[in-house]
Amino acid sequence: MNFDMGKIDIAWCPGCGNYGILTVLKSTLAELEINPRDLVLVSGIGQAAKTPHYVRANFFNGLHGRALPPATAIKAVNPQLTVIVTSGDGDMYGEGGNHFIHTIRRNPDITAIVYNNMVYGLTKGQASPTSQPGFVTPLQVDGVSAEPFNPLAVAVALNASFVARTSIHDMELTRRIFGQAIRHKGFALVDTFTPCVSFNKTNTRQWYKEHTYVLDDHYDPRNRTAAFQKAVETGPWPLGVIYTSPPKPSFEENLPVYKSDRQPLIDRQVQWDRLAALLDGMKG
Amino acid sequence: MTASSAVHDISIVLAGEAGQGIQTIEQLLTRILKLAGFHIHATKEYMSRVRGGTNSTSIRVSSRPVQAPLRRIDLLVPLDDKVIPHLQYRLTEETIIAGDREVVGDIPRLQHVPLMQPAREIGNEMYANTMALGLILGLLAVDAGVMEQDLGSRFAGKGEEVVANNIRAARLGHDRGRELRESGAIRFAEIAAHDNGNEIMVNGTEAIAMGAIAGGCQCITSYPMTPGTGVITFMAQHQHDFGLLVEQAEDEIAAINMALGAWYAGSRAMVTTSGGGFALMTEGVSLAGMLEMPVVIHLAQRPGPATGLPTRTEQGDLDLALYAGHGEFPRIILAPASLQGAFAISRQAFDLADQYQVPVFILTDQYLVDTYYNTAAFTLEPRQTGRFTVETAEDYRRHRFTPDNISPRGIPGRGQGLVGVDSDEHDEEGHITEDLELRVKMVDKRLGKLARIKEALPAASLEGPEHCRWLVVSWGSTCPIVREAVALLGRADLAQLAIQQVYPLPAELHRYLAAAEQTIMVESNATSQLGRLILRETGHRFHQAILKYNGLSFTVEELVDELQKCLSVS
């Protein structure tokens, strides 16, 4: 399968970590032999949210912060589609924070890849929910004072079905985790560290390399207490699959419309006879 | 004028505190009265509280079809002492008040009917409601057997004891009502019954929800907000039968974005909300405009601004629906006048949205969604929905330029092509563009759909002579109330124009307005929102306006009075 768009104009800065994510995403999709016609990339607004324009597939590039609600609905009305959300830390954890919480609760069978560069790129360098304390920007002139948002701890608290973190400086790890996340049934979160070369001079490619480590094979992501411990570790930051919940049904599987009939909702017809019977019942 | 209508109608009001079960009695009573062959119109007004306050249900029993509420009360059955001051303005010299002195107090003109003590003897003070129901049915000479059979089936799920107690309470009330009627203590004009076997008893909420189902709606995503919640609740109750996806979203923003995702992927979807919730959806309306994505929005109006009067009615959000969403793009706003209109418009909204790829508003209000009356069973024929999506070819472009400005809409996974949509300005494939010439073409394409929509929408309905001295214009739920008032005035030089298609306005509107010597606008808002829209679109300025915004719907007598004042000015 070829997800390449050919010669296109990409809006990212030279050296941006997003190029690496795009490369890994396309090769992972090819490895998984997903048909581009059955794939929908969904995004909100931001640099990460432009990804759907750079992958040959269906796409729904909606509003800032609003990637998860349409993604949930797309998968629900046609579970035969593979749905992947590509979003940034501002889009997903800031503007879209409420949807992030409640989508985890619903557990739709979609994958959310969050490009986490700890800064706002498209609006030129303001703090993001994951910016570290003291991070100085043209808007946070005395440095960030708010507690950084911890997506992994929140996801584990909500018993998310798949929670991982990777960093694009390690492309092989990223490929492995993307593959697991997309194959995973249920909501899969992949918080992906990526350097912003234009607006974040603190958290650089080198910084991510020096401040992260990969969880070894002895780590058991099924242990929720251990997962909490890993989720709150920051120095250095653990990479890998942090948590997988005990198996649970996805949002689509829980929907009454699919309990006894697996035909996608979009292929069904109006139940005219039942509507006529309902009206008859209102006669008295 | 009012006196002549009394020949055909009895206006009954049952009122008490929230939590006393007035709503349950309303449903039972309207159904039994319908079974008895009467024409019924029932509407309620209630406070935004779960206990206490005063809630009332007004039931109009008539020998002819009625679609409008009366101000006057012929029979008031109060279940507590706060009712009389609450409804004082509706009482007349002839109003009969029948209730229990124990709860109502020693008020003038009270026809004392013991309700509480017998209810306690049956086992619970709540049975006073069922006694009141029996009392009303006894006064109207409704057959006790019909009543008991209906109560039996209604309470069947709650166990034999509950059924027996309710029937006992109803029978006691019925006996008392019959005695009062036979002794001549309370006497109403006889209401002729008719064969209404093919009619249904339905309210606005149900009509909207069933219209949506008939329109092929498979998916409803919403956040609860009075008075819009009823539609998603009805669809949840029937989701198993109709294969509906019903999701309570975390907020209205999620709700409309989910609906857009569902349409994108090939399903018909709607949201239901009220003004404050809809305010949160406005960015989603704008997104629908940019993506050229169909979506159906049921906006049940209540008085604002902000939280306003949560449980009451107003036609105050036309401007909101009209201007919601940044940027310029077409939309359709439809406001059903009747329950038939609610079903038909709700059904049609899905085809219109799908065909023209625009947001379609169904603009109702608390009065309409909470109003019941008997009406012909909704027509399902032809049993089909329009089909406007295409199977994509390899070179598919979602926003392809076409002569009629409507690009064939494909859905992901159905065909050989790819379907891309983007909230940025985009090219034909849906990819981001800053090509400013293309931008202009895309704006023109989107707005160009409006001309097609205008041609497709139905005409406004004019009742009365086309060239008249007086033309009364109204929209949505206010129209049937105006119709009855105009009929009562009985003037050959007075015509009524009822508008259900609020935007774009009907093409022939200007001709009708120009043909009248004097025009009067009737709306349930403070600033005449439709009047101002018509002024902007047609240049016509209404000569007079009757505006109401105290949270209650118009009544027939009130409009007769107000119209008479208007007609005396010239």
Contacts between the chains, C-beta under 8 A, distances in Angstrom:
chain1	res1	chain2	res2	distance
A	11	B	432	7.9
A	36	B	418	6.5
A	37	B	412	7.2
A	37	B	413	5.9
A	37	B	415	7.6
A	37	B	416	7.1
A	37	B	417	7.7
A	37	B	418	6.6
A	38	B	412	7.5
A	38	B	413	5.0
A	40	B	265	7.4
A	40	B	412	5.2
A	42	B	261	7.6
A	45	B	423	7.2
A	50	B	432	7.2
A	52	B	420	7.4
A	53	B	420	8.0
A	53	B	422	7.4
A	53	B	431	5.3
A	53	B	432	6.0
A	56	B	418	7.0
A	57	B	418	6.4
A	58	B	412	3.8
A	58	B	413	7.5
A	58	B	418	5.2
A	58	B	419	4.9
A	58	B	420	6.4
A	59	B	418	7.9
A	59	B	420	4.6
A	59	B	421	7.2
A	59	B	422	7.5
A	59	B	430	7.1
A	60	B	261	6.6
A	60	B	264	5.6
A	60	B	420	7.9
A	60	B	421	5.6
A	61	B	420	7.7
A	61	B	421	7.0
A	61	B	422	4.2
A	61	B	423	6.2
A	61	B	424	7.1
A	61	B	430	7.8
A	61	B	432	7.8
A	62	B	257	6.5
A	62	B	260	7.2
A	62	B	287	6.0
A	62	B	291	7.8
A	62	B	423	5.5
A	63	B	257	7.1
A	63	B	283	5.8
A	63	B	284	7.4
A	63	B	287	5.4
A	63	B	423	5.5
A	66	B	253	6.7
A	66	B	254	7.7
A	66	B	257	4.6
A	66	B	283	7.9
A	66	B	284	7.7
A	66	B	287	7.8
A	68	B	254	7.9
A	69	B	221	8.0
A	69	B	249	7.0
A	69	B	253	7.5
A	69	B	254	4.2
A	69	B	255	7.7
A	69	B	257	3.8
A	69	B	258	4.5
A	69	B	261	6.5
A	70	B	257	5.1
A	70	B	258	6.5
A	70	B	260	5.7
A	70	B	261	2.8
A	70	B	264	6.8
A	71	B	261	6.6
A	72	B	258	6.2
A	72	B	261	7.0
A	73	B	219	7.1
A	73	B	221	7.0
A	73	B	257	7.8
A	73	B	258	4.1
A	73	B	259	7.1
A	73	B	260	7.7
A	73	B	261	3.4
A	73	B	262	4.3
A	73	B	265	7.0
A	73	B	267	8.0
A	73	B	269	7.3
A	74	B	261	4.6
A	74	B	262	7.4
A	74	B	264	6.3
A	74	B	265	4.3
A	74	B	412	7.5
A	76	B	219	7.8
A	76	B	245	6.0
A	76	B	247	7.9
A	76	B	262	7.3
A	77	B	218	7.1
A	77	B	219	6.3
A	77	B	245	6.8
A	77	B	261	7.9
A	77	B	262	4.9
A	77	B	265	4.9
A	77	B	266	6.5
A	77	B	267	3.8
A	77	B	269	8.0
A	78	B	265	5.0
A	78	B	266	6.4
A	78	B	267	7.7
A	78	B	412	7.5
A	78	B	413	6.3
A	80	B	413	6.2
A	81	B	265	6.9
A	81	B	412	6.0
A	81	B	413	5.5
A	98	B	250	5.3
A	98	B	251	6.0
A	98	B	253	7.9
A	98	B	254	7.3
A	99	B	250	6.7
A	99	B	253	7.9
A	99	B	254	5.6
A	101	B	250	7.3
A	102	B	249	7.7
A	102	B	250	3.8
A	102	B	254	7.1
A	255	B	245	6.0
A	256	B	239	5.7
A	256	B	240	5.7
A	257	B	218	8.0
A	257	B	239	7.4
A	257	B	243	5.1
A	257	B	244	6.9
A	257	B	245	5.4
A	261	B	243	7.4
A	265	B	218	5.3
A	265	B	219	7.0
A	265	B	243	7.1
A	265	B	245	6.1
A	265	B	267	5.3
A	266	B	218	7.8
A	266	B	265	6.4
A	266	B	266	3.7
A	266	B	267	5.0
A	266	B	411	7.0
A	268	B	218	6.9
A	268	B	243	5.7
A	270	B	213	6.8
A	270	B	214	6.6
A	270	B	216	5.5
A	270	B	242	7.9
A	270	B	383	7.4
A	270	B	385	6.2
A	271	B	213	7.9
A	271	B	241	6.5
A	271	B	242	5.1
A	271	B	243	6.7
A	272	B	380	6.0
A	272	B	383	4.4
A	274	B	241	4.9
A	274	B	242	6.3
A	275	B	210	6.7
A	275	B	213	5.9
A	275	B	214	6.1
A	275	B	242	7.3
A	275	B	380	6.2
A	276	B	380	5.9
A	278	B	210	6.9
A	278	B	238	7.0
A	278	B	241	7.4
A	279	B	200	5.9
A	279	B	210	7.2
A	279	B	377	5.0
A	279	B	378	6.0
A	279	B	380	7.6
A	280	B	377	7.5
A	282	B	200	3.8
A	282	B	201	5.9
A	282	B	202	5.6
A	282	B	206	7.6
A	282	B	377	7.5
A	283	B	197	6.5
A	283	B	198	7.0
A	283	B	199	6.7
A	283	B	200	5.5
A	283	B	201	7.9
A	283	B	377	6.7
A	284	B	31	7.0
A	284	B	34	6.3
A	284	B	35	4.9
A	284	B	197	7.5
A	284	B	201	7.4
